[in-house]
Each structure stands twice: as structure tokens, then as C-alpha cells.
């Protein structure tokens, strides 16, 4: 029989449709793996640096000329940004509505110079460089007092919203805090005020003890299938140590994160026929220039990655009600992915 489950973080309800229980072979994947190491028309390929705006961050271990070959990870402004770095926010009212200028940042993290590689294909050391690029760009944007939030996300494949097949992530920094993040922040703050504990820490301890939704873990991180998963094989990667800001991750934790992320993405590729997926980084708002902004975040919020393969589609019921229908109980995720 189907179950209604409530997410303990943001009080979102989902329907776990156990009568539709879907196993991995029930899902059809539309993912395609490029076969060429370079595409002449791809702006992200090594040798095509002239096709992009100038790089703003790069890992080029052998040195060499800027905006030329020899790099491993390259960050560039998006050629068609949704927000522009120039200008003032200029908030104003239009009657009872609010408006602001489209100020922000929109960057592309090109994860590899090769056209034929996904993030899961890269060695752990290279994935660590990509994760380090996330950190360095957030640190830099945190210095801009116009910006309130930096969202790092990865759209892998057409079904996940990617417009180019070359492996890349994006960062969009906004002058307001997104509503989805604000819901987490408010719930976390309320829980801490009542119990003087972090809700994510308590949730993680509960899931670690129960074990049935724990997918994998190591010294620093745990991967769980949330109790109220919105999508089949939705997973969260959560640091075991309480930490509100991703950009404060230690070198040891960054190495650990690259290893567990590599392991997780390989399991998805092997057992779900290389699915398209989204990966989102939820971290605390940018607040260095504003010491009075979200004053309790250091103790009540907990950064994490959310990953969900695009195996089902959101349709009318979901849009109309806010309920998600998930045909795969999260208790089955570990067994499917780990072969248990």
C-alpha cells in the first residue's frame, strides 16, 4: 500500500507509491556518452578556449598561457548569463510587487578538457580539483556584498537540463536567498531554537543508527536516501561533522568527498544505465560583509549535496499539489546500488 511521508527538514510531503515499486531495469535511460575526446564545435574542449569568455579560475598544473591549452579544470563566465555581474541591485516596489535589477554571477565550471568524459569517469584526484573549484569560486563571490547566495549545480544530460554534453557544472550567485534554501534555513533555525541541536545532525544520526536508508559512508561523509525521497534514487551526501559553509571544507574532507562522490556516481552509472542526473549544493548564504545576516547559521544549518537521477517526470499532480510521487522506496536504494 502507498505511504505518505513527511520530510523532517522542510515539512514537505511525498507519496511513496509502493504498489508501483520500480526496480532499476524498469527505468529507461536517455543518456548518451560522447565518443570523441574533442569536438571541433564544442566551446568547452581543450583547444577551443577562444570560443569562451576569458577564464576566471583555472587549474593548469604545467603552467602556460592563460586562456590556452594545458588545463584540467577551467571556470569561465557563462556566455549567455541569466544574471550579470555589472550594476547595482536597485530594489524597488511596483505597487504591491517587488523588483530588482538582474545583478549576480553566472559561471561555468568545465570539469575536464576531454569531450568524452563524464564526472564519474574522472579519477578521484581530478574530481577533487572540481570540488576545489566550487570552493574557490564561492570564497571569491562571498566578498561581493551585493550577493546573497551562490548555488552550485550540475545538470548531467538532456533530461536533467544540460544544453551541452561536455562535462560541466554551473554556479549562479543571486542578490536574494532562493525560497527552497530559505525554507531549509527557517526550519533549521526553528529546530535549533527548540532543541539547541542541528536538525541535520540529528537526522543523520538517526539514519546512521537505523541503517536501512544509509547507502554508503566513510570517516567524513554519509550518503543517505532520504526518508521522504521525492525521486527514485534521490540521495544526499552529508558531512558527518557539523558545518554550515561548504567553502570551509578542510583539505582532508575535500579528498574524502571526492572519493565517496566518485564511488556513488560509478554505482549510478553501472546500475541505472548511466542516467541523466542533477546534483545540487545546498550551503549557507553568503554573509561575510553582513555580520547580522542569518546570525545563527553556524550552529543550526548543515551544508550537503542533493543528487537525483532523472528517471521519472514531474507532471500535473506534482505541480498542482506540491506532492511528489516516488515509485522506489528509499529503503531499497542501498540494495539496488550496492548489489546487496
VEXDREN-2710 file (C-alpha; in Angstrom, 1 decimal):
% VEXDREN-2710
k/r/px/py/pz
1/UNK/0.0/0.0/0.0
2/UNK/1.3/3.5/-0.8
3/UNK/2.6/5.7/2.0
4/UNK/2.5/9.4/2.7
5/UNK/5.8/10.6/4.2
6/UNK/6.8/14.0/5.6
7/UNK/10.3/15.4/5.2
8/UNK/11.6/16.3/8.7
9/UNK/13.6/19.3/7.4
10/UNK/11.1/21.4/5.4
11/UNK/7.8/19.5/6.2
12/UNK/7.3/18.6/2.6
13/UNK/5.0/15.6/2.0
14/UNK/5.7/12.9/-0.7
15/UNK/3.9/9.8/-1.8
16/UNK/5.9/6.6/-1.8
17/UNK/3.9/4.6/-4.3
18/UNK/4.9/1.1/-3.2
19/UNK/2.3/-0.5/-5.4
20/UNK/4.3/0.9/-8.4
21/UNK/7.6/-0.3/-6.9
22/UNK/10.1/0.3/-9.7
23/UNK/13.4/-1.6/-10.0
24/UNK/16.4/-0.3/-11.9
25/UNK/15.6/-2.2/-15.1
26/UNK/12.1/-0.6/-15.2
27/UNK/13.7/2.8/-15.9
28/UNK/14.7/3.7/-19.5
29/UNK/17.7/5.9/-19.7
30/UNK/18.1/8.5/-22.5
31/UNK/21.7/9.2/-21.6
32/UNK/24.3/9.3/-24.4
33/UNK/28.1/9.0/-23.8
34/UNK/30.1/11.1/-26.3
35/UNK/32.8/9.0/-28.1
36/UNK/35.2/11.6/-29.2
37/UNK/37.9/13.2/-27.0
38/UNK/37.4/16.5/-28.7
39/UNK/34.5/18.1/-30.6
40/UNK/35.5/20.9/-33.0
41/UNK/32.3/22.8/-32.3
42/UNK/32.4/22.4/-28.5
43/UNK/33.5/25.6/-26.7
44/UNK/34.5/23.6/-23.6
45/UNK/37.0/21.4/-25.3
46/UNK/40.7/22.0/-24.9
47/UNK/42.0/24.0/-27.9
48/UNK/38.7/25.9/-28.2
49/UNK/39.4/28.4/-25.4
50/UNK/38.9/31.2/-27.9
51/UNK/35.2/30.3/-28.1
52/UNK/34.5/31.2/-24.5
53/UNK/34.9/34.4/-22.3
54/UNK/38.2/34.7/-20.5
55/UNK/38.8/32.2/-17.7
56/UNK/38.3/33.5/-14.1
57/UNK/39.7/30.4/-12.4
58/UNK/41.8/27.6/-13.8
59/UNK/43.8/24.6/-12.7
60/UNK/46.8/24.4/-15.1
61/UNK/49.4/22.3/-13.4
62/UNK/52.1/22.7/-16.1
63/UNK/51.7/26.5/-16.3
64/UNK/51.3/28.0/-19.7
65/UNK/49.5/30.8/-21.3
66/UNK/46.1/32.0/-19.9
67/UNK/43.1/31.0/-22.0
68/UNK/45.1/28.4/-23.7
69/UNK/45.5/24.6/-23.5
70/UNK/47.1/22.6/-20.7
71/UNK/44.3/23.0/-18.1
72/UNK/42.4/20.3/-16.1
73/UNK/39.6/22.4/-14.7
74/UNK/38.5/25.8/-16.1
75/UNK/35.9/28.3/-14.8
76/UNK/34.5/30.9/-17.2
77/UNK/31.6/33.3/-17.2
78/UNK/28.5/31.9/-18.9
79/UNK/28.4/33.3/-22.4
80/UNK/24.6/33.8/-22.0
81/UNK/24.2/34.6/-18.3
82/UNK/20.8/34.7/-16.5
83/UNK/22.3/37.4/-14.2
84/UNK/25.0/40.0/-14.9
85/UNK/27.9/40.9/-12.6
86/UNK/27.8/44.6/-13.5
87/UNK/25.4/47.1/-11.9
88/UNK/23.5/47.7/-8.7
89/UNK/20.7/45.6/-7.3
90/UNK/18.4/48.7/-7.1
91/UNK/15.5/47.1/-5.3
92/UNK/12.2/48.9/-5.7
93/UNK/8.4/48.4/-5.5
94/UNK/6.0/48.2/-8.3
95/UNK/2.7/48.6/-6.5
96/UNK/2.4/45.6/-4.1
97/UNK/5.1/43.8/-6.1
98/UNK/8.9/43.9/-5.7
99/UNK/11.5/44.2/-8.3
100/UNK/15.3/44.4/-8.6
101/UNK/17.9/44.6/-11.3
102/UNK/19.3/41.3/-12.7
103/UNK/22.6/41.5/-10.9
104/UNK/24.5/38.4/-9.9
105/UNK/27.0/36.0/-11.3
106/UNK/26.7/33.1/-13.7
107/UNK/29.7/30.9/-14.2
108/UNK/30.5/27.6/-15.9
109/UNK/32.9/25.1/-14.2
110/UNK/34.3/23.0/-17.1
111/UNK/35.3/19.8/-15.3
112/UNK/37.6/18.2/-17.9
113/UNK/39.3/19.2/-21.2
114/UNK/38.1/16.0/-22.8
115/UNK/34.7/15.8/-24.6
116/UNK/34.3/12.0/-23.9
117/UNK/34.4/12.1/-20.1
118/UNK/31.7/12.4/-17.5
119/UNK/32.4/13.4/-13.9
120/UNK/32.1/9.7/-13.0
121/UNK/34.9/8.8/-15.5
122/UNK/37.4/11.1/-13.8
123/UNK/40.0/9.9/-11.3
124/UNK/39.4/10.9/-7.6
125/UNK/42.2/13.4/-7.8
126/UNK/40.6/15.2/-10.7
127/UNK/37.2/15.2/-9.0
128/UNK/38.9/16.8/-6.0
129/UNK/40.1/19.6/-8.3
130/UNK/36.5/20.2/-9.5
131/UNK/35.2/20.3/-5.9
132/UNK/38.0/22.6/-5.0
133/UNK/36.9/24.9/-7.9
134/UNK/33.5/25.1/-6.3
135/UNK/35.0/26.1/-3.0
136/UNK/37.3/28.8/-4.5
137/UNK/34.6/30.4/-6.5
138/UNK/32.3/30.6/-3.5
139/UNK/35.1/32.2/-1.5
140/UNK/35.6/34.8/-4.2
141/UNK/31.9/35.7/-4.6
142/UNK/31.5/35.9/-0.8
143/UNK/33.5/39.1/-1.0
144/UNK/30.7/40.8/-3.1
145/UNK/28.3/42.4/-0.7
146/UNK/25.6/42.6/-3.4
147/UNK/25.2/38.8/-3.5
148/UNK/23.2/36.8/-1.0
149/UNK/23.6/33.2/-2.3
150/UNK/25.8/31.0/-4.5
151/UNK/24.1/27.9/-5.9
152/UNK/26.4/25.3/-7.5
153/UNK/24.6/22.8/-9.6
154/UNK/25.2/20.1/-12.2
155/UNK/22.8/19.2/-15.0
156/UNK/24.1/15.9/-16.5
157/UNK/22.3/15.0/-19.7
158/UNK/19.4/16.3/-21.7
159/UNK/16.7/15.1/-19.3
160/UNK/18.5/17.0/-16.5
161/UNK/18.5/20.2/-18.5
162/UNK/22.0/20.2/-19.9
163/UNK/22.4/22.1/-23.2
164/UNK/25.9/20.9/-24.0
165/UNK/27.2/17.3/-23.5
166/UNK/30.7/18.3/-22.3
167/UNK/31.0/17.6/-18.6
168/UNK/30.4/20.9/-16.7
169/UNK/28.7/22.4/-13.6
170/UNK/27.4/25.9/-13.1
171/UNK/27.3/28.5/-10.4
172/UNK/24.7/31.2/-10.2
173/UNK/25.0/33.8/-7.4
174/UNK/21.9/35.8/-6.7
175/UNK/21.1/39.0/-4.8
176/UNK/18.3/37.2/-2.9
177/UNK/18.2/33.9/-1.0
178/UNK/16.3/31.3/-3.0
179/UNK/13.0/30.2/-1.5
180/UNK/14.0/26.5/-1.4
181/UNK/17.1/27.3/0.6
182/UNK/15.2/29.8/2.8
183/UNK/12.8/27.0/3.8
184/UNK/15.7/24.9/4.9
185/UNK/17.2/27.8/6.8
186/UNK/14.0/28.7/8.6
187/UNK/13.2/25.1/9.6
188/UNK/16.8/24.6/10.8
189/UNK/16.6/27.8/12.9
190/UNK/13.3/26.8/14.4
191/UNK/14.5/23.3/15.3
192/UNK/17.7/24.8/16.9
193/UNK/15.7/27.3/19.0
194/UNK/13.5/24.5/20.4
195/UNK/16.2/21.8/20.9
196/UNK/19.6/23.6/20.7
197/UNK/20.7/21.0/18.2
198/UNK/21.2/21.0/14.4
199/UNK/18.3/19.2/12.7
200/UNK/20.6/17.8/10.0
201/UNK/23.0/16.3/12.7
202/UNK/20.1/14.7/14.5
203/UNK/18.6/13.4/11.2
204/UNK/21.9/12.0/10.1
205/UNK/22.5/10.3/13.5
206/UNK/19.0/8.7/13.3
207/UNK/19.7/7.4/9.7
208/UNK/23.1/6.1/10.6
209/UNK/21.7/4.2/13.5
210/UNK/18.7/2.8/11.6
211/UNK/20.9/1.8/8.6
212/UNK/18.1/0.9/6.2
213/UNK/18.5/4.1/4.2
214/UNK/22.2/4.5/4.6
215/UNK/23.7/3.9/1.1
216/UNK/27.5/4.3/1.9
217/UNK/29.7/6.3/4.3
218/UNK/33.3/6.9/5.3
219/UNK/35.1/8.8/8.0
220/UNK/33.9/12.2/6.9
221/UNK/30.7/11.7/4.9
222/UNK/27.5/9.7/4.7
223/UNK/25.2/9.1/1.7
224/UNK/21.6/8.6/2.6
225/UNK/18.4/8.0/0.7
226/UNK/16.1/10.5/2.4
227/UNK/13.1/9.1/4.3
228/UNK/10.7/11.3/2.2
229/UNK/12.6/11.0/-1.1
230/UNK/11.0/13.0/-3.9
231/UNK/12.5/11.0/-6.7
232/UNK/13.7/7.4/-7.3
233/UNK/17.3/7.0/-6.0
234/UNK/17.4/10.5/-4.6
235/UNK/20.4/10.7/-2.3
236/UNK/22.0/13.3/0.0
237/UNK/25.8/13.5/0.7
238/UNK/26.1/14.9/4.2
239/UNK/29.3/15.7/6.2
240/UNK/29.3/13.9/9.5
241/UNK/31.0/16.9/11.2
242/UNK/28.6/19.9/11.6
243/UNK/29.5/22.6/9.2
244/UNK/27.3/25.3/7.7
245/UNK/29.5/26.6/4.8
246/UNK/30.8/24.3/2.0
247/UNK/33.7/26.7/1.4
248/UNK/35.1/26.0/4.8
249/UNK/35.7/22.3/4.0
250/UNK/39.1/21.1/5.0
251/UNK/41.7/19.5/2.6
252/UNK/41.1/16.1/4.2
253/UNK/37.4/16.4/3.9
254/UNK/37.7/17.5/0.2
255/UNK/39.7/14.4/-0.5
256/UNK/37.2/12.2/1.2
257/UNK/34.3/13.9/-0.6
258/UNK/35.9/13.3/-4.0
259/UNK/36.3/9.6/-3.2
260/UNK/32.8/9.0/-2.0
261/UNK/31.3/11.1/-4.8
262/UNK/33.3/9.0/-7.4
263/UNK/32.1/5.8/-5.8
264/UNK/28.5/7.0/-5.8
265/UNK/28.4/8.2/-9.4
266/UNK/30.0/5.0/-10.6
267/UNK/27.3/3.0/-8.8
268/UNK/24.6/5.1/-10.5
269/UNK/26.3/4.6/-13.9
270/UNK/26.7/0.9/-13.5
271/UNK/23.3/0.0/-12.0
272/UNK/21.0/2.6/-13.6
273/UNK/22.3/2.5/-17.2
274/UNK/24.2/5.7/-17.0
275/UNK/21.3/8.0/-16.1
276/UNK/21.0/11.7/-16.5
277/UNK/21.0/13.4/-13.1
278/UNK/21.0/16.7/-11.2
279/UNK/23.4/17.5/-8.4
280/UNK/22.8/20.5/-6.2
281/UNK/25.0/22.0/-3.5
282/UNK/23.0/23.4/-0.5
283/UNK/25.2/25.7/1.5
284/UNK/24.7/28.6/3.8
285/UNK/24.1/32.1/2.3
286/UNK/26.9/34.5/1.5
287/UNK/27.1/36.8/4.6
288/UNK/30.8/37.8/5.2
289/UNK/30.1/41.6/4.7
290/UNK/26.8/41.4/6.7
291/UNK/27.6/40.1/10.2
292/UNK/24.0/40.5/11.3
293/UNK/22.6/38.4/8.4
294/UNK/21.3/34.9/9.4
295/UNK/23.1/35.1/12.8
296/UNK/22.6/31.5/13.9
297/UNK/23.6/29.7/10.8
298/UNK/26.9/28.5/12.1
299/UNK/25.1/26.3/14.7
300/UNK/21.8/25.4/13.0
301/UNK/22.5/24.8/9.3
302/UNK/24.4/22.0/7.7
303/UNK/25.6/22.0/4.1
304/UNK/25.0/19.0/1.8
305/UNK/24.8/17.8/-1.8
306/UNK/21.5/16.5/-3.2
307/UNK/21.6/14.1/-6.2
308/UNK/18.7/12.7/-8.1
309/UNK/18.7/10.7/-11.3
310/UNK/16.1/11.9/-13.9
311/UNK/14.2/8.6/-14.1
312/UNK/10.7/9.9/-13.8
313/UNK/8.9/13.1/-14.8
314/UNK/7.2/15.8/-12.7
315/UNK/3.6/16.1/-14.0
316/UNK/0.3/17.8/-13.3
317/UNK/-0.4/16.3/-9.8
318/UNK/3.1/17.3/-8.6
319/UNK/2.8/20.9/-9.9
320/UNK/-0.7/21.3/-8.6
321/UNK/-0.3/19.9/-5.1
322/UNK/3.4/20.1/-4.2
323/UNK/3.4/16.4/-3.6
324/UNK/6.0/14.2/-5.3
325/UNK/5.2/10.6/-6.3
326/UNK/8.2/8.3/-5.9
327/UNK/7.8/4.7/-7.1
328/UNK/11.0/3.4/-5.4
329/UNK/11.1/3.3/-1.6
330/UNK/14.3/4.7/-0.3
331/UNK/14.8/1.6/1.8
332/UNK/15.6/-0.3/-1.5
333/UNK/18.2/2.1/-2.8
334/UNK/21.2/0.6/-1.0
335/UNK/20.4/-2.9/-2.1
336/UNK/20.0/-1.9/-5.7
337/UNK/23.1/0.2/-5.9
338/UNK/25.4/-1.8/-3.8
339/UNK/24.2/-5.2/-5.0
340/UNK/23.1/-6.4/-1.6
END
